């Protein structure tokens, strides 16, 4: 019985992974609103009825797709920020390297960024269920927890100045970096001034300003 349950669970996990991958691909190409359950089922090689067994509606699928992709990014980040090589550095260097992950995120996750460009608007009009909203918020809180840990270390090793409202600072800079990533993916040349500096340069400048702001004067 245990072996059967394990096999069924692995089959489900494989199906869900395929569904999330195809959902992200379709929605990054066509937009969240235009993609139907039928299209997702066909691309995922499963029946529509099976798709409804996994997700009670499109809103649930869209939200869980966002959580799945955020979780993949976090799973790749956690081992690095917990490594000896990372933790042996001064806190201000750790923080700079953490913020530089936004540049990597921008370069390696264009489909997800296109998806995110519509996701906020989608959930504004399609409120998440409470349990899904909790999971989504925990994903974003993971980044904050890492940053706060680095900040506390920075107070101890005196590489951070101690008069920062860190929560306001962190949420402001992380939101700004994320929006720059999204804009650089969806509409990189919206105004003439955008042609003067590319998205990676914008991100690097924002990171440099953030580090300058919180670095303690020697």
C-alpha positions in Angstrom: 0.0 0.0 0.0 2.8 2.4 0.9 4.6 1.7 -2.4 1.3 2.3 -4.3 0.7 5.6 -2.4 4.3 6.7 -3.1 3.8 5.9 -6.8 0.6 7.9 -7.0 2.1 10.8 -5.2 5.1 10.9 -7.6 2.8 10.7 -10.6 0.8 13.6 -9.2 4.0 15.6 -8.6 5.2 15.0 -12.1 1.8 16.0 -13.5 1.7 19.2 -11.4 5.3 20.1 -12.5 4.3 19.7 -16.2 1.1 21.7 -15.6 2.9 24.6 -14.0 5.6 24.7 -16.7 3.0 24.7 -19.5 0.8 27.3 -17.6 3.8 29.6 -17.3 4.8 29.2 -20.9 1.3 29.8 -22.2 0.5 32.8 -20.0 3.9 34.5 -20.6 3.1 34.2 -24.3 -0.6 35.0 -24.4 -1.4 36.7 -21.1 -3.1 35.3 -18.1 -6.6 36.3 -19.1 -6.5 34.7 -22.6 -5.3 31.2 -21.6 -8.0 28.6 -21.0 -8.1 25.4 -19.0 -8.6 23.5 -22.2 -5.3 24.9 -23.6 -3.4 24.0 -20.4 -4.8 20.5 -20.3 -3.9 19.9 -24.0 -0.3 21.2 -23.6 0.1 19.2 -20.4 -1.2 16.0 -22.0 -3.9 15.5 -19.4 -7.7 15.6 -19.5 -9.6 18.7 -18.5 -11.4 16.7 -15.8 -8.0 15.8 -14.3 -7.0 19.4 -14.4 -10.1 20.3 -12.4 -9.3 17.6 -9.9 -6.0 19.3 -9.2 -7.4 22.9 -9.3 -10.9 24.0 -8.6 -10.7 27.0 -10.9 -8.3 29.1 -13.0 -7.6 31.5 -10.1 -6.2 28.6 -8.0 -4.1 27.3 -10.8 -2.6 30.8 -11.6 -1.8 31.5 -7.9 -0.2 28.0 -7.4 1.8 28.5 -10.5 3.2 31.7 -9.0 4.0 30.0 -5.8 5.6 27.0 -7.6 8.0 29.3 -9.6 8.9 31.4 -6.6 9.7 28.3 -4.6 12.0 27.0 -7.3 13.9 30.3 -7.1 14.2 30.2 -3.4 15.3 26.5 -3.4 18.2 27.5 -5.7 19.1 30.5 -3.5 19.0 28.9 0.0 22.0 26.6 -0.3 24.2 29.4 -1.6 23.3 31.9 1.1 23.8 29.2 3.7 27.2 28.1 2.4 30.4 28.6 4.3 31.8 30.7 1.4 28.9 33.1 1.6 28.7 33.3 5.4 32.5 33.9 5.8 32.1 37.3 4.1 31.4 40.7 5.8 27.7 41.3 6.1 27.7 44.3 3.7 29.3 42.1 1.0 26.8 39.3 1.6 24.0 41.9 1.2 25.4 43.2 -2.1 25.7 39.6 -3.4 22.1 39.0 -2.3 20.8 42.0 -4.1 22.9 41.1 -7.2 20.7 38.0 -7.4 18.0 40.3 -8.9 20.3 40.7 -11.9 20.6 36.9 -12.2 16.8 36.7 -11.7 16.2 39.2 -14.5 18.5 37.4 -16.9 17.2 33.8 -16.2 13.5 34.2 -15.6 12.0 36.3 -18.5 8.9 34.1 -18.8 8.2 34.3 -15.1 8.7 38.1 -15.2 6.2 38.4 -18.0 3.8 36.3 -15.9 4.4 38.6 -12.9 3.7 41.7 -15.0 0.0 40.6 -15.1 -0.2 38.6 -11.8 -0.6 41.6 -9.4 -3.5 43.0 -11.5 -5.0 39.5 -11.8 -5.1 38.9 -8.0 -6.5 42.4 -7.4 -9.7 41.3 -9.2 -9.4 37.6 -8.2 -8.7 37.6 -4.5 -6.6 34.6 -3.4 -8.0 32.1 -1.0 -6.6 32.6 2.5 -4.4 29.4 2.5 -2.9 30.2 -0.9 -2.3 33.8 0.1 -0.4 32.6 3.2 1.8 30.4 1.0 2.4 33.2 -1.4 3.4 35.6 1.3 5.7 33.0 2.9 7.6 32.8 -0.4 8.3 36.5 -0.4 9.0 36.5 3.3 11.8 34.0 2.7 13.9 36.7 0.9 13.2 39.2 3.8 14.3 36.7 6.4 17.7 36.2 4.6 18.1 40.0 4.3 17.2 40.6 7.9 19.7 37.9 9.0 22.5 39.7 7.1 21.5 43.1 8.5 21.7 41.7 12.1 25.1 40.4 11.3 26.1 43.7 9.8 25.3 45.5 13.1 27.5 43.0 14.9 30.5 43.2 12.4 29.8 47.0 12.1 29.6 47.0 8.3 26.0 48.3 8.4 25.1 51.6 10.0 22.8 51.2 13.0 20.2 54.0 12.3 18.4 52.3 9.4 14.7 51.5 9.4 15.6 48.2 7.8 12.1 46.9 7.1 11.1 50.1 5.2 14.4 50.1 3.4 14.3 46.5 2.5 10.7 46.4 1.2 11.4 49.7 -0.8 14.5 48.5 -2.5 13.2 44.9 -3.2 10.0 46.3 -4.7 12.0 48.8 -6.8 14.4 46.0 -8.1 11.5 43.7 -8.9 9.6 46.4 -10.8 12.8 47.2 -12.8 13.1 43.5 -13.7 9.5 43.4 -14.8 9.7 46.6 -16.8 12.9 45.6 -18.4 11.3 42.4 -19.6 7.9 43.7 -20.7 8.6 47.3 -21.9 12.3 48.1 -21.8 12.0 51.1 -24.2 8.8 52.7 -23.0 10.2 56.2 -23.0 13.3 57.7 -24.9 15.4 57.9 -21.8 15.2 54.1 -21.4 17.6 53.7 -24.3 20.3 55.5 -22.4 20.8 52.7 -19.9 19.9 49.1 -20.1 18.1 47.1 -17.4 21.1 45.4 -16.0 22.8 48.8 -15.6 19.7 50.2 -13.9 19.6 47.2 -11.5 23.3 47.6 -10.7 22.9 51.4 -10.0 20.0 50.7 -7.7 22.0 48.1 -5.8 25.0 50.5 -5.6 22.8 53.2 -4.1 21.3 50.7 -1.6 24.7 49.5 -0.5 25.9 53.1 -0.1 22.9 53.9 1.9 23.3 51.2 4.5 27.1 50.9 4.6 28.7 52.2 7.7 31.3 55.0 7.2 34.8 53.9 8.3 
